[in-house]
């Protein structure tokens, strides 16, 4: 049996990782879920090449990436809008394109949004860890971030289903990020003024944000006297938790977040709202509103 064709990395970009639907269900073992930050974009890219929703894709950050397949493959570049070329010739963004064997598919720097998704018919098939091929930057599980010269095995495109007929809509990157908030388990650690500030103040997405958490710039949130005595013992953390470290600036936990933490959780952002956070570039205006 001949080995599976591979996808060679020509340009890795600022941060490109393999992601799928993640590995939920292992938090009790200290393992986070990982997976594509913009889940809807990854699923749509897979749908357009006929893959199942959870097939492994490439997730790029800001600067895109370039790859060269050993065999012909149908690919889609979606998520953050960018210029897409095959051997230097412009091709469609957000729609299936045929990439000949040995040709270079280049997803350029993001023109809008932050994270791009490259799906390939048959999916990517690096070794799975705990049922997922996703890279987890915090724990180090899964394949490491890509580097020039890396090669990833491609799946069998013969197993793909039919792609949808006609064009499909892609959501745009948020001009302003609005995140709904449910009260968290430690909201009593904060003053009433702090709770009002969270829901009324203008924040910005910090350039220090990453796959672990969306960090914010804006007014600090004051703790109440009840929470001033010290930090909490570590307790479980969930996706979307709004943790407030000692500097008072809220951090929204994303897919690679730690499974426990000792800073109080003021609120929780519902998972469906986090896809927009994945596409919010640093400096984007941010408002928290009551869910």
Residue frames as qw, qx, qy, qz and C-alpha x, y, z in Angstrom:
[[0.000, 0.889, 0.458, 0.000, 0.00, 0.00, 0.00],
 [0.430, 0.466, -0.023, 0.773, 1.51, 3.34, -1.07],
 [0.266, -0.360, -0.473, 0.759, 1.99, 6.01, 1.61],
 [0.127, 0.865, 0.468, -0.128, -0.49, 8.85, 1.82],
 [0.420, 0.588, 0.073, 0.688, 0.49, 11.97, -0.14],
 [0.443, -0.499, -0.368, 0.648, 1.76, 14.81, 2.01],
 [0.103, 0.948, 0.199, 0.227, 1.26, 18.53, 2.27],
 [0.659, -0.009, -0.168, 0.733, 4.57, 20.42, 2.48],
 [0.179, -0.913, -0.234, 0.283, 4.88, 23.73, 4.32],
 [0.572, 0.496, 0.101, 0.645, 6.54, 26.36, 2.14],
 [0.024, 0.436, -0.223, 0.871, 5.76, 29.38, 4.33],
 [0.326, -0.335, -0.831, 0.301, 4.57, 28.77, 7.88],
 [0.210, -0.740, -0.261, -0.583, 3.36, 32.28, 8.69],
 [0.175, -0.597, 0.423, -0.658, 3.20, 33.89, 12.12],
 [0.378, -0.133, 0.826, -0.398, 1.32, 30.99, 13.73],
 [0.692, 0.129, -0.445, -0.554, -0.22, 28.14, 11.76],
 [0.335, -0.212, 0.860, -0.321, -1.57, 25.08, 13.55],
 [0.338, -0.159, -0.852, -0.366, -3.56, 21.96, 12.76],
 [0.343, 0.009, 0.521, -0.781, -7.04, 22.16, 14.28],
 [0.268, -0.285, -0.838, -0.380, -10.22, 20.10, 14.22],
 [0.495, -0.645, -0.344, -0.469, -13.25, 20.00, 16.53],
 [0.180, -0.635, 0.524, -0.539, -10.94, 19.64, 19.54],
 [0.505, -0.026, -0.848, 0.158, -10.81, 17.15, 22.40],
 [0.464, -0.482, 0.157, -0.726, -13.63, 18.06, 24.82],
 [0.894, -0.291, -0.228, -0.251, -14.33, 15.87, 27.83],
 [0.803, 0.042, -0.399, 0.441, -10.85, 15.65, 29.35],
 [0.073, -0.774, 0.192, -0.599, -10.85, 18.69, 31.65],
 [0.795, -0.570, 0.101, -0.178, -10.96, 16.41, 34.70],
 [0.908, -0.037, 0.062, 0.413, -7.55, 15.13, 33.54],
 [0.298, -0.715, 0.133, 0.618, -6.19, 18.64, 33.10],
 [0.365, 0.072, 0.636, 0.676, -6.47, 18.52, 29.29],
 [0.281, 0.489, 0.117, -0.818, -8.16, 21.42, 27.52],
 [0.704, 0.490, 0.481, -0.180, -10.36, 21.17, 24.46],
 [0.263, -0.303, 0.532, 0.746, -8.23, 23.05, 21.86],
 [0.411, 0.572, 0.695, 0.140, -9.80, 22.99, 18.36],
 [0.269, 0.454, 0.327, 0.784, -10.49, 25.72, 15.80],
 [0.060, -0.281, -0.394, 0.873, -11.13, 29.09, 17.46],
 [0.479, 0.274, -0.095, -0.829, -13.58, 30.07, 14.72],
 [0.451, 0.062, 0.888, -0.071, -15.50, 26.81, 14.64],
 [0.594, 0.639, 0.371, -0.318, -18.15, 27.95, 12.12],
 [0.332, 0.785, -0.407, -0.328, -15.44, 29.03, 9.64],
 [0.155, -0.385, 0.904, 0.104, -13.57, 25.73, 9.96],
 [0.526, 0.269, 0.784, -0.190, -16.77, 23.73, 9.52],
 [0.546, 0.745, 0.122, -0.363, -17.81, 25.76, 6.46],
 [0.159, 0.684, -0.649, -0.293, -14.38, 25.32, 4.87],
 [0.301, -0.128, 0.945, 0.003, -14.69, 21.57, 5.39],
 [0.572, 0.499, 0.558, -0.337, -18.20, 21.54, 4.00],
 [0.439, 0.777, -0.167, -0.419, -17.04, 23.24, 0.81],
 [0.215, 0.516, -0.802, -0.209, -14.54, 20.46, 0.05],
 [0.805, -0.060, -0.466, -0.363, -16.94, 17.68, 1.06],
 [0.327, 0.197, -0.803, 0.457, -15.27, 16.80, 4.37],
 [0.487, -0.620, -0.612, 0.064, -17.08, 15.96, 7.59],
 [0.149, -0.944, -0.056, -0.288, -17.38, 19.01, 9.89],
 [0.619, -0.745, 0.237, 0.072, -14.63, 17.90, 12.26],
 [0.867, 0.308, 0.004, 0.392, -11.93, 17.11, 9.71],
 [0.538, -0.563, 0.035, 0.626, -8.53, 18.62, 10.50],
 [0.407, 0.859, 0.149, 0.272, -7.68, 21.93, 8.81],
 [0.528, 0.066, -0.190, 0.825, -4.93, 24.53, 9.04],
 [0.175, -0.927, -0.320, 0.082, -5.62, 27.58, 11.19],
 [0.532, 0.338, -0.046, 0.775, -3.48, 30.61, 10.25],
 [0.308, -0.784, -0.335, 0.423, -2.93, 33.81, 12.21],
 [0.013, -0.867, 0.023, 0.497, -2.74, 37.20, 10.51],
 [0.017, 0.657, -0.554, -0.511, -0.03, 36.44, 7.93],
 [0.867, 0.342, -0.120, -0.341, -1.46, 33.31, 6.29],
 [0.598, -0.383, 0.678, 0.190, 0.73, 30.47, 5.01],
 [0.586, 0.530, -0.443, -0.423, 1.82, 28.67, 1.83],
 [0.695, -0.190, 0.689, -0.083, 1.73, 24.91, 1.21],
 [0.412, 0.449, -0.636, -0.472, 2.53, 22.49, -1.61],
 [0.867, -0.055, 0.388, -0.308, 0.66, 19.14, -1.98],
 [0.284, -0.335, 0.834, 0.333, 2.37, 16.06, -3.44],
 [0.200, 0.343, 0.876, 0.275, -0.89, 15.04, -5.16],
 [0.158, -0.373, -0.326, -0.854, -3.71, 17.07, -6.76],
 [0.166, -0.417, -0.768, 0.457, -6.17, 18.25, -4.14],
 [0.118, -0.722, -0.386, -0.561, -9.25, 20.45, -3.84],
 [0.389, -0.224, -0.483, 0.752, -8.78, 23.14, -1.21],
 [0.117, -0.862, -0.357, -0.341, -10.66, 26.07, 0.31],
 [0.348, 0.025, -0.363, 0.864, -9.19, 29.12, 2.04],
 [0.291, -0.736, -0.449, -0.414, -11.77, 30.78, 4.30],
 [0.534, -0.581, -0.365, 0.494, -12.13, 32.59, 7.62],
 [0.161, -0.726, 0.057, 0.666, -10.11, 35.80, 7.49],
 [0.636, 0.755, 0.154, -0.042, -10.33, 37.41, 4.06],
 [0.412, -0.605, 0.479, 0.485, -7.07, 37.33, 2.09],
 [0.525, 0.618, -0.431, -0.396, -5.53, 37.10, -1.37],
 [0.820, -0.125, 0.559, -0.003, -5.20, 33.48, -2.52],
 [0.436, 0.664, -0.493, -0.355, -2.90, 32.27, -5.29],
 [0.930, -0.034, 0.354, 0.089, -1.87, 28.96, -6.86],
 [0.704, 0.059, 0.295, 0.644, 1.65, 29.18, -8.27],
 [0.197, -0.245, 0.059, 0.947, 1.28, 32.95, -8.25],
 [0.164, -0.306, -0.580, -0.737, -2.04, 33.04, -10.14],
 [0.359, -0.089, 0.401, -0.838, -5.01, 34.55, -8.26],
 [0.320, -0.263, -0.881, -0.229, -7.79, 32.09, -7.38],
 [0.464, -0.622, -0.294, -0.558, -11.02, 32.37, -5.42],
 [0.019, -0.202, 0.716, -0.668, -11.10, 32.96, -1.70],
 [0.496, 0.059, 0.519, -0.694, -13.89, 31.16, 0.17],
 [0.847, 0.339, -0.027, -0.409, -14.61, 28.68, -2.64],
 [0.877, -0.133, 0.419, 0.195, -13.14, 25.33, -3.75],
 [0.351, 0.799, -0.423, -0.242, -10.04, 25.52, -5.96],
 [0.987, 0.093, 0.004, 0.132, -8.05, 22.72, -7.57],
 [0.203, -0.838, 0.491, 0.121, -4.39, 22.67, -6.61],
 [0.844, 0.394, -0.362, -0.027, -2.22, 20.55, -8.94],
 [0.897, -0.309, -0.035, 0.313, 0.47, 18.26, -7.54],
 [0.652, -0.020, 0.028, 0.757, 3.56, 20.30, -6.72],
 [0.066, 0.693, 0.208, 0.687, 1.80, 23.68, -7.03],
 [0.252, -0.096, -0.534, 0.801, 2.04, 26.21, -4.20],
 [0.250, -0.758, -0.529, -0.288, -1.21, 27.32, -2.59],
 [0.316, 0.058, -0.336, 0.885, -0.57, 30.66, -0.88],
 [0.257, -0.822, -0.503, -0.077, -3.02, 32.26, 1.55],
 [0.345, 0.494, -0.155, 0.783, -1.76, 35.81, 1.95],
 [0.114, -0.058, -0.542, 0.830, -1.92, 38.17, 4.93],
 [0.021, 0.638, 0.754, -0.155, -5.39, 38.81, 6.33],
 [0.064, 0.359, 0.235, 0.901, -7.09, 41.81, 4.77],
 [0.526, -0.435, 0.077, -0.727, -9.95, 41.56, 7.27],
 [0.933, -0.312, -0.090, -0.157, -10.21, 39.33, 10.28],
 [0.293, -0.746, 0.591, -0.095, -7.39, 37.49, 12.01],
 [0.484, -0.241, 0.841, 0.012, -7.57, 33.71, 11.55],
 [0.590, 0.372, -0.451, -0.557, -7.79, 31.87, 8.26],
 [0.746, -0.094, 0.635, -0.178, -8.75, 28.24, 7.64],
 [0.369, 0.458, -0.681, -0.436, -7.35, 26.00, 4.90],
 [0.791, 0.005, 0.538, -0.293, -9.35, 22.84, 4.29],
 [0.185, 0.416, -0.785, -0.420, -8.27, 20.05, 1.93],
 [0.853, 0.027, -0.229, -0.468, -10.47, 17.32, 0.45],
 [0.826, 0.024, -0.540, 0.160, -9.84, 14.26, 2.62],
 [0.545, -0.833, 0.029, -0.089, -8.62, 16.38, 5.53],
 [0.227, 0.676, -0.638, 0.292, -5.22, 16.43, 7.21],
 [0.925, -0.269, -0.231, -0.134, -4.16, 13.31, 9.08],
 [0.164, 0.553, -0.682, 0.450, -1.31, 13.89, 11.53],
 [0.406, -0.137, -0.872, 0.235, -1.31, 11.50, 14.48],
 [0.472, -0.658, -0.250, -0.530, -4.34, 11.95, 16.74],
 [0.228, 0.129, -0.719, 0.644, -3.90, 12.48, 20.49],
 [0.179, 0.302, 0.712, -0.608, -6.88, 11.63, 22.70],
 [0.385, 0.582, 0.716, 0.005, -9.10, 11.46, 19.63],
 [0.230, 0.948, 0.130, -0.179, -8.10, 14.83, 18.16],
 [0.729, 0.290, 0.109, 0.611, -5.48, 16.13, 15.74],
 [0.026, -0.958, -0.094, -0.269, -5.65, 19.64, 17.22],
 [0.504, 0.259, -0.398, 0.721, -2.60, 21.50, 18.48],
 [0.472, -0.831, -0.295, -0.008, -2.99, 22.74, 22.06],
 [0.371, 0.692, -0.285, 0.550, -0.51, 25.56, 22.66],
 [0.451, -0.699, 0.329, -0.446, -0.87, 25.47, 26.45],
 [0.876, -0.304, 0.361, -0.103, -0.42, 21.74, 27.07],
 [0.016, -0.580, 0.734, 0.353, 1.73, 20.97, 24.03],
 [0.620, 0.169, 0.764, -0.062, -0.55, 18.13, 22.94],
 [0.649, 0.696, 0.295, -0.084, -1.07, 17.48, 19.24],
 [0.714, 0.369, 0.130, 0.581, 1.19, 18.51, 16.37],
 [0.352, -0.508, -0.108, 0.779, 3.41, 21.53, 17.07],
 [0.309, 0.840, 0.057, -0.442, 2.91, 24.83, 15.23],
 [0.840, 0.449, 0.198, 0.231, 4.05, 24.49, 11.64],
 [0.295, -0.710, 0.363, 0.526, 7.53, 25.40, 10.44],
 [0.539, 0.659, -0.382, -0.359, 8.95, 25.69, 6.94],
 [0.266, 0.407, -0.871, -0.066, 9.83, 22.23, 5.65],
 [0.467, 0.001, 0.767, -0.439, 7.21, 20.36, 7.72],
 [0.377, 0.022, -0.724, -0.577, 5.02, 17.83, 5.93],
 [0.528, 0.017, 0.574, -0.625, 1.54, 16.61, 6.92],
 [0.154, 0.126, 0.940, 0.279, -0.23, 13.50, 5.56],
 [0.450, 0.069, -0.160, -0.876, -3.36, 14.15, 3.51],
 [0.585, 0.133, 0.718, -0.353, -6.50, 12.03, 3.81],
 [0.280, 0.175, 0.836, 0.439, -8.24, 10.20, 0.98],
 [0.287, 0.205, -0.048, -0.935, -10.41, 12.60, -1.07],
 [0.357, -0.117, -0.817, -0.439, -12.38, 9.60, -2.38],
 [0.249, -0.403, -0.819, 0.323, -14.13, 9.51, 1.00],
 [0.065, 0.183, 0.153, -0.969, -15.46, 13.06, 0.62],
 [0.324, 0.611, 0.701, -0.174, -19.13, 13.80, 0.12],
 [0.339, 0.631, 0.400, 0.571, -20.52, 16.23, -2.43],
 [0.194, -0.144, -0.219, 0.945, -19.81, 19.92, -1.77],
 [0.260, 0.657, 0.511, -0.490, -22.77, 22.33, -1.60],
 [0.433, 0.519, 0.509, 0.533, -24.07, 23.67, -4.87],
 [0.059, 0.874, 0.208, 0.435, -23.57, 27.40, -5.45],
 [0.243, 0.473, -0.414, 0.739, -21.88, 30.07, -3.32],
 [0.563, -0.589, -0.557, 0.162, -22.24, 30.19, 0.44],
 [0.079, -0.912, 0.061, -0.398, -22.08, 33.27, 2.71],
 [0.650, -0.014, -0.468, 0.599, -19.04, 33.83, 4.94],
 [0.330, -0.893, -0.275, 0.137, -19.41, 36.04, 8.03],
 [0.378, 0.750, -0.186, 0.511, -17.26, 39.16, 8.06],
 [0.507, -0.041, -0.520, 0.686, -14.80, 40.20, 10.73],
 [0.236, -0.819, -0.502, 0.149, -16.38, 42.32, 13.49],
 [0.218, 0.683, -0.041, 0.696, -15.93, 46.09, 13.27],
 [0.317, -0.511, 0.469, -0.647, -16.86, 46.05, 16.96],
 [0.434, -0.041, -0.896, 0.078, -16.87, 42.95, 19.11],
 [0.545, -0.385, 0.161, -0.727, -19.94, 42.58, 21.32],
 [0.386, 0.068, -0.909, 0.141, -19.80, 39.72, 23.81],
 [0.652, -0.525, -0.198, -0.509, -22.86, 38.68, 25.88],
 [0.163, 0.343, -0.766, 0.519, -22.12, 37.86, 29.51],
 [0.720, -0.490, -0.447, -0.202, -23.79, 35.55, 32.02],
 [0.396, -0.789, 0.359, -0.304, -22.93, 36.18, 35.70],
 [0.595, 0.340, -0.705, 0.181, -19.96, 34.10, 36.82],
 [0.737, -0.401, -0.532, 0.117, -19.45, 32.12, 40.03],
 [0.533, -0.330, -0.294, 0.721, -17.31, 34.88, 41.63],
 [0.109, 0.676, 0.273, 0.676, -19.16, 38.04, 40.63],
 [0.509, -0.829, -0.224, -0.051, -19.61, 38.83, 44.35],
 [0.709, -0.278, -0.009, 0.648, -15.86, 39.40, 44.54],
 [0.293, 0.255, 0.242, 0.889, -16.38, 42.68, 42.65],
 [0.083, 0.356, 0.371, -0.854, -18.00, 45.96, 43.57],
 [0.436, 0.687, 0.555, -0.175, -21.29, 47.07, 42.06],
 [0.165, 0.853, -0.214, -0.447, -19.34, 49.81, 40.29],
 [0.203, -0.391, 0.814, 0.377, -17.08, 47.18, 38.71],
 [0.417, 0.348, 0.838, 0.049, -20.07, 45.22, 37.43],
 [0.345, 0.852, 0.256, -0.299, -21.52, 48.40, 35.91],
 [0.026, -0.736, 0.494, 0.463, -18.16, 49.23, 34.36],
 [0.385, -0.083, 0.874, 0.285, -17.92, 45.81, 32.71],
 [0.358, 0.544, 0.754, 0.083, -21.31, 46.26, 31.04],
 [0.194, 0.935, 0.245, -0.166, -20.96, 49.92, 30.06],
 [0.254, -0.754, 0.376, 0.475, -17.28, 50.72, 29.44],
 [0.721, 0.653, -0.204, -0.108, -15.49, 50.66, 26.08],
 [0.694, -0.446, 0.507, 0.249, -12.71, 48.09, 25.90],
 [0.518, 0.670, -0.450, -0.283, -10.30, 47.12, 23.13],
 [0.995, 0.022, -0.027, 0.090, -8.80, 43.79, 22.10],
 [0.371, -0.798, 0.424, 0.212, -5.23, 43.67, 23.37],
 [0.584, 0.605, -0.528, -0.121, -2.33, 42.67, 21.10],
 [0.120, -0.410, 0.865, -0.264, -1.32, 40.25, 23.87],
 [0.835, 0.079, 0.263, -0.476, -4.35, 38.05, 23.07],
 [0.130, 0.365, -0.887, -0.251, -3.74, 34.51, 21.82],
 [0.587, -0.128, -0.714, -0.359, -5.42, 31.10, 21.55],
 [0.326, -0.197, -0.787, 0.485, -5.45, 30.86, 25.34],
 [0.072, -0.709, -0.564, 0.417, -7.36, 34.04, 26.03],
 [0.220, 0.721, 0.272, 0.598, -8.61, 37.30, 24.58],
 [0.416, -0.378, -0.355, 0.747, -6.99, 40.00, 26.69],
 [0.077, 0.872, 0.426, 0.227, -8.49, 43.45, 26.98],
 [0.322, 0.064, -0.159, 0.931, -7.40, 47.06, 27.30],
 [0.296, -0.647, -0.362, -0.603, -9.67, 49.40, 29.22],
 [0.370, -0.640, 0.307, -0.599, -10.76, 50.31, 32.74],
 [0.253, 0.147, -0.909, 0.296, -9.72, 48.01, 35.57],
 [0.637, -0.479, -0.439, -0.416, -12.43, 46.27, 37.59],
 [0.133, -0.519, 0.570, -0.624, -12.33, 46.89, 41.32],
 [0.487, -0.179, -0.851, 0.079, -12.71, 44.02, 43.72],
 [0.544, -0.704, -0.150, -0.430, -15.03, 44.23, 46.70],
 [0.281, -0.653, 0.597, -0.372, -13.74, 43.95, 50.23],
 [0.916, -0.121, 0.314, -0.220, -14.89, 40.31, 50.29],
 [0.912, 0.363, 0.008, 0.191, -12.45, 39.48, 47.52],
 [0.188, 0.879, -0.348, 0.265, -9.57, 41.61, 48.75],
 [0.707, -0.592, 0.374, -0.095, -8.34, 39.12, 51.34],
 [0.365, -0.419, 0.776, 0.299, -6.45, 36.97, 48.83],
 [0.429, 0.265, -0.644, -0.575, -6.70, 34.77, 45.79],
 [0.896, -0.058, 0.057, -0.437, -8.91, 31.77, 45.37],
 [0.568, -0.232, 0.775, 0.152, -7.70, 28.20, 45.56],
 [0.146, 0.208, -0.704, -0.663, -7.54, 26.92, 41.99],
 [0.586, 0.315, 0.617, -0.420, -10.93, 25.92, 40.62],
 [0.542, 0.302, 0.702, 0.349, -12.27, 24.64, 37.32],
 [0.122, 0.513, -0.165, -0.833, -12.36, 26.98, 34.31],
 [0.608, 0.476, 0.636, 0.004, -14.70, 26.73, 31.33],
 [0.361, 0.275, 0.459, 0.764, -14.55, 28.00, 27.76],
 [0.061, -0.710, -0.362, -0.601, -15.67, 31.64, 27.68],
 [0.546, -0.659, -0.375, 0.356, -14.90, 32.30, 31.36],
 [0.173, 0.844, -0.078, 0.502, -14.09, 35.96, 32.05],
 [0.750, -0.374, -0.299, 0.457, -11.24, 35.80, 34.53],
 [0.017, 0.956, -0.054, 0.286, -9.97, 38.97, 36.18],
 [0.751, 0.041, -0.345, 0.561, -6.27, 38.93, 37.15],
 [0.422, -0.571, -0.332, 0.621, -4.78, 41.37, 39.68],
 [0.186, -0.059, 0.210, 0.958, -4.44, 44.18, 37.10],
 [0.333, 0.457, 0.471, -0.677, -8.26, 44.26, 36.87],
 [0.410, 0.405, -0.428, -0.696, -8.46, 43.85, 33.06],
 [0.847, 0.076, 0.416, -0.322, -10.80, 41.02, 32.09],
 [0.047, 0.379, -0.846, -0.373, -9.50, 38.06, 30.08],
 [0.844, 0.166, 0.073, -0.504, -11.92, 35.89, 28.07],
 [0.484, -0.320, 0.804, 0.130, -10.74, 32.28, 27.98],
 [0.656, 0.458, -0.357, -0.483, -10.56, 30.71, 24.51],
 [0.942, 0.083, -0.260, -0.198, -9.97, 27.13, 23.36],
 [0.694, 0.255, -0.541, 0.401, -6.45, 26.60, 24.74],
 [0.341, -0.712, 0.238, -0.566, -7.32, 27.96, 28.19],
 [0.105, 0.250, -0.885, 0.378, -6.11, 26.24, 31.37],
 [0.513, -0.380, -0.724, -0.261, -8.57, 23.85, 32.99],
 [0.508, -0.677, -0.444, 0.295, -8.08, 25.43, 36.43],
 [0.285, 0.544, -0.073, 0.786, -7.23, 28.90, 37.70],
 [0.414, -0.409, -0.586, 0.564, -7.00, 30.94, 40.86],
 [0.034, 0.048, 0.009, -0.998, -8.30, 34.33, 39.70],
 [0.382, 0.396, 0.648, -0.526, -12.02, 35.05, 40.13],
 [0.127, 0.276, 0.746, 0.593, -14.40, 34.49, 37.22],
 [0.195, 0.245, 0.231, -0.921, -16.71, 37.47, 36.95],
 [0.696, 0.406, 0.133, -0.577, -18.81, 36.16, 34.07],
 [0.534, -0.020, 0.791, 0.298, -19.02, 33.68, 31.21],
 [0.381, 0.452, -0.324, -0.739, -19.41, 34.37, 27.48],
 [0.864, 0.200, 0.400, -0.234, -21.58, 31.74, 25.71],
 [0.603, -0.162, 0.630, 0.463, -19.63, 29.58, 23.27],
 [0.523, 0.630, 0.506, 0.272, -21.51, 30.67, 20.10],
 [0.054, 0.996, 0.031, -0.057, -20.33, 34.26, 20.64],
 [0.564, -0.618, 0.387, 0.388, -16.65, 33.31, 20.72],
 [0.709, 0.356, 0.431, 0.429, -16.25, 32.75, 16.96],
 [0.218, 0.932, 0.100, 0.272, -16.34, 36.51, 16.42],
 [0.466, -0.831, 0.281, 0.121, -13.65, 36.91, 19.10],
 [0.800, -0.090, 0.435, 0.404, -11.39, 34.64, 17.02],
 [0.521, 0.555, 0.355, 0.543, -11.53, 37.16, 14.15],
 [0.144, -0.983, -0.115, -0.014, -11.15, 40.38, 16.20],
 [0.649, 0.420, -0.218, 0.596, -7.79, 41.99, 15.42],
 [0.458, -0.383, -0.372, 0.710, -5.88, 43.86, 18.14],
 [0.024, -0.099, 0.019, 0.995, -7.38, 47.30, 18.69],
 [0.282, -0.418, -0.688, -0.521, -10.92, 46.21, 17.81],
 [0.360, -0.336, 0.278, -0.825, -13.50, 47.90, 20.04],
 [0.391, -0.159, -0.904, 0.065, -15.08, 45.55, 22.55],
 [0.455, -0.345, 0.192, -0.798, -18.26, 45.83, 24.60],
 [0.124, -0.121, -0.964, 0.203, -19.63, 43.38, 27.14],
 [0.494, -0.230, -0.132, -0.828, -23.42, 43.25, 27.38],
 [0.520, -0.115, 0.698, -0.478, -25.79, 41.34, 29.64],
 [0.096, 0.012, -0.923, -0.372, -26.78, 38.00, 28.04]]
